[in-house]
């Protein structure tokens, strides 16, 4: 949820600096240490909320598989239909050290995956709030922003949410105190973490990361869409942030299209002075990624994604100057080229409606890149270019604090490094045919 910060910090830093860790962290800290109050007061966030069960990924695999022979060759499956596909897909991404998320289509396979964890009463696992919508909601709330959260929130998840968050149930009870809200059960997602250079059999991870797997019925159908957008009418947010569309992957193509059509119809009712941001997550099926782009991009103002999702989006839209391997460790220049080409896709030429995709935030291991469309339609939400430098720096700082900070503070400079990112300066502004780009390093 580092992208949360990129909406709300409005000042310009002096970006001329030396490459030492201390100078980078000092400049990034300046992106947050401002005296003026936050510009953002109210936000609506949906649609995926769940409980995250965070466990040691290698231990899970060792308990499930005596050896790796049946899992070879290690390859990625778009959805998990068998236990062997689960092991093979985990091994594929584990070996790369890449983050990934997959859906389990079969409830019996899902039961097999989590049964031993349940037998041990989830020993050595952490139970946390999960789902991009819930995580972003908590992050906004921690900054003092009032949040309307749309998603399935049961009793366990409700207790893990910030007091500044209003769930759909709370909102309903405030508006209709005489009408009971329907019962909601929490969904569970399994977060399989592993360390840098950790071994599983003959495989060794290149860096610390996580593999996420779930069998999610409510979020996969975006069941909160209608209720959230009905609540938005009386909540009056400044920004609407949406996530969870990747969970549609478990559905058949007809049902995917039906739910996206419902989502599109609700987005079209949001006026142009309220920005709509879509946070993209891992999708194995390029057909779904293309459908999401075709249906949603003409009806939103901003997207956020990582390097793997950028590659999937680029390929699904028929761009061909780059290949999949270019997105494993992309430089900032490669990422900027890909984003510029994406803006040349036919779906971007649609100019109907009150929203226009004009802002893209890429969050990567060694840098963040923020691109804003230079020429926007006058009747759509307009981004302030003076906020962009500050926004990307604030996002980088939040990434490091979230990943390895202690009590909301950065670790010691001696524990941090500045990784190569393919740009000549650590903080840089540059232009391509369609975009103004701002880049900042992650320490």
N, C-alpha and C positions, 0 to 999 in steps of 0.2 A: 504493500500500500504506500510506497514511497511517492507514487504519482499524486497522492492526495495533496502533498505540499505544493505541487506545481501550479495549483489554481490560485494561491492566496498570497504570495509574496511579491510585492510590486516594485522594488527598487533596483537600480542598476549598479552592479559592482564594478570597480576598476579591474579589468581582467588581465592586466599585465603583471606577470608574477614569475618567480623562479620555480623549478620543478621539484623542490624538496617536499617531503610529506608534510612537514610543519607548516609551510607556506600554503599548501593546498588545503589542509584542514582549517587553517585560520580563515582563508577566504570563504570556504564553505560554511563555516560557523557564522560569518557575517551575513550570509543569506538568510539566517533565521533570527539573529539578534537585532530585531527592529523594535522601535518604541511605539510605532503607531498600531492601533488595533487592527485585527484581521478584517479584510474586505468582505469575507464570506461569513454569513450568519446562519443561513438555512440551506440544507441540501437534502434531496431525496436520493436514496440509494437502493437498488435492487439488482438481481432477483435471487441470487444463490446464497443461502445461509445454511450452515450445518455445524456439527461437531467434528473437529479434527482429532483423530487418534494418531498421535505422533510417536512412532516406534523406530527401532533400529532395523533398517531394511535388510541388512545382511543376515541378522538373526532370524527374521521371518523366512527368508529363502532357505536358510540352512535347516529350519524345522520342516519345511515343506518338501524339499528335494534332497535325496541322499547323494545324488551326483548330478552333473550337468549334461550328461550324454543325450538325454531325451530332449533337451532344450536347444540343441545345436541344429543349424547355425542360428546364432542369436540374431533376431530380426524383429522389427517393430510391427505389431499388429494394430490396425486402426481401432478396433474394439477387442476386448478380451472375451473369447467364447469358451476357452478351455483353460485348465490349470497350466498346461504346457505353454500356451500362448502367453500367459501371465509371466512365467519364469523367463521365457525367451525375450519378451519385450523389456522386462526389467533389466536383464543382462545386457541388452543392446544399449540402453541409455546409461546404465551403470558404467560400462566400459568407456563411454565417451565422457562421462562426468557431466551429462546434460540433464537439465530438468525436463520432466514430461508428465503428462496426465492422461490416463486412459480410463474408459468406462467398462465395467463388467456387465455383459449383456445377460448372462445366465445367473439366476438367483442361487442355484446350487453351487456353482463355482465360487460365487461370493461367500457363501457359507463355509466352503472349504478353506478359503483364504483366512477368514477371521475366526474360525472355530477354536484353534489352539490359543489364540489371544484371549478369547472369552473364557476358555477353560482355566487360564491363569489369572483371570480377573484383571486383564490388561496390565499385568505387572510390568514395570519398566517402561510403560508408555505414558505419555502426557495427554490429557483431554483438554482441548482448547477450542475457543470459538473459531469457526472456519467458514470457507466460502468467501470469494472476493468481496461480495456485498457486505457481509458482516465485518470483515477485516477493515475495509475502507470506512465503514460506518464507525467502528471503534476509533480509527485513526482521526477522522474528522472530529469526533466527539471529544477526544483527548485534547484537541486544540481549541475547545470551547465552542465548536459549531453545533447547532441543533440539527439533529438527523432524524429523518423519517426513513425507517428501514423496512423494505418490502422483501419478504422471503419467509419460508417456513421456520418459525421460532417456537420450539417446545419449551417445557419447563427448565430443562438442563441448560440449553443455550441462553435462555432469557437471563439466567443468573450470571452469565459471563459477559453481558453487554454493559457498556457505559451508561450511566444515569442520564446522559444527554440524548440518548437514543429513544425514540418513540417507535415501538413496533406497530404492526398493523392492528394487533389486538388492542394495544393501548389507545391507538388513534380511534378505533371503532368504539371503544368504551367511552372515550371522551365525547364523541359526536352522538352516539346512540347508547346512553347509559342503561336504557331499558331493554336492549336487545343483546342477548348473549352471543359471543364470538365462537365460531366453530373450533373444535378440538384440533390441535396441530401436534404432530410427532416430529422429533428431531431426526434429521438424516445424519449418517456417519460416513466420513471420508477417511481413508487410511493413508497417512503421510509416512512414507518409508524413507527415512533419512540415512545418509552414509557419509563418511568422512573422506577427505582427500587422501589418496593412495591406499584406501581401505581395500582389502582383498575379499573376494568371494570365489572360492575354488581357484580356477586358473585366471580369473579376471581380476583387474585392479583398476579402481576408479582414478581418473586423472585429476579430479577435484571434488570437493564436498558438494553435494547437491541432494535432491529429493525426487522420488517417484511417487505420484499420487494416483490412487485407484479407488473407485467407488461403484456402488450399485444404487443409484439415487433416483427414486421414483418421482418425488415432488419437484425437485429442482430441474430434472431432465425435461419436464413438461412446462417449465416456467409458470407454475401454478399461481404465483403471486402477481403476475402482470396486471390482470384486470383490477384486483383489489388495490394495488399500489397506485395505479393511475387514477382510480376513483378518489383515493385519499389525497393525491396531489392537488386536486381541484380546490380543496379547503386548506391545504398546508402551505401553498405558495412558496416553493423553494426558489433559490436563485440558480441552482444547477441541479440537473438530473444526471446521476451516474448509473450506468447499467452494466451488468456483468452476468455471466452464467450461460450465455448463448451456446457455448461449447458443449454444454451438457445435453443439448438436443441430439448429439451424435448417436445416442443409444436408440433413438426412435427411427421408425421407417420414414422414407422420404416424404410420403404424403403428409404424415403427422408433423414432421419438421416444418414443412411449408405452411401448414395450417396455423401452428403456433407462432411462426414468424410473421404471418399475415396479421394476426391479432396484435402482436407487438408493434408492427409498423402502423397500424391504425391508431394505436394509443400515442405513439410518438408524434404523429402528424397533428395531434390536438394540442401539443405543447407550443406555446408562442415563441417567436424568434428571439425574444429578449431573455429567455431561459436557455442556457447552454446545455447541450446533451453530449455527454462523454460516454463512449463505449470502451470498456476494458476487455481486450481479447485474451483468451486463454488457449491452451494447447488443444488442437484439433488434429486427429490423425487422418480424417477423411477430407481430402481436398475439395470434394463436391460440396460438403457442408460449408467449408470456409468460403468458397465462391458464392454460395447461396446467402450466407451472412453478409458478405460484402455487397452483393447485388441488392438485397432487400433493405439493409440498414444504412449503408454509407450515404445514400441520398437523403437520409432523414436524421442525421446526427451532425455534430459540429466538431468532434474531437475523438481520437482513439489513442489508446495506450497498448503497448505490446512489447514482448522481448524478442531476442534475435531469432529464436526458433519459430515463433509465430509470424515474424516478418518474412522468413523464408517460405513458410507455408502459404501465406497470403500472396506473396510475389508469384509463386509457381501456379497457384490456383487461378490467378487472374491472367494466365497465359503469357507472362513476361518471360523472356528467354535469353537475355544477355548475361544472366548469372545462373549458377547451378546450385543445387542443394548444399554442397560442401562449402560454398562461399559464406553460408550463414552459420557455420559451426563456431568460428571465431572471427566474425566480421570486423573489419576496421570501421571507423566512423565514416570514411570516404565511401566504402562499399555500401554501408547502410543508407547513406544519403542518396547514392545513386539508385538503390532499390526503391526508396520512397518516392523519388522523382519519377521513376518509371511507372510506379503504381498510380500516380496522379494522372498519367496519360492513358489509363485504361478507359474503355468506353463507358463504364458505369459512372466515372467521375464527370462525364460530360452532361449528365442529367442536371437540369437547372430548375426543376419544379420544387414546390414546397417552400417552407419557411426556414429550413436548415441546410447547411452546406459543410461537408467535411473540409476543414481548413486548418486543422492542427493535429500533429502526430507526435507522440512522446514515446521514444524507444528507450527502454531501460535494459542495459547490458552490464555484464560483469565489471568491465573496466571504465565505462563511461555512460552518460545519458546524452541523448540527442533529442532536441526539440525542434520540430519543423513547423513553420506557419506559412500558409499559402499567401503569396504576395498580392494576388489580385482576388478579392472576394466580392461576391454580390452584395449590394448595398442593403438589401432587405434581410440579411442574415446576421447572426451573432458575430461581432467583430472582436478579435483578440488584440490586446495592447502589446505591441512589440517591445515597449519599454519594460514590460514585466518578464519577458522571455528569458533574458540572461539570468535574472534572479531565480526564476522558476526552475530552470534546469539545474542550477547549483544547489538549490534547496532539496530537489529530488535526490541528488547524489548523496548529500549529507544524510538524509533520512534512510537511504539504502544501507549505509555503513552502520548507523546507529541500530537499525532494526536487525541487521545480520549478526553484529558482534559487539554492540554497545552494552553498557552496564548502567542500569537505572536511567535510561534516556540520554546517556552521555557517550561520546566517542571513547574508544580504548586509547591507550598510549600511542603516540606517533611511532614508537619503535616496533609496534605490533602491526603496523599498516604498511602497505606498499602502493606505488603508483604503477599500474600495468600499462604496457604499450597500447595505444588506441588508434594509431593511424592518422593522427593529426599533428601539425607542426608545433602548435601551442597547446598547453593544457586546457586553457579556456579559449574558445575560438568562435568567431562568427563568420559564416560564409554563405554564398548564394549559389543556387542551381537555377535551372530554367524556370521552375515553378515555386521554389521554396526559399525562405530565409531560414538558415539553420544556426542553432546555438548548441555548442558541445561543451561538456564539463566532465572532469575525471571523477571516478569513484576511488576513494582511498581504501 
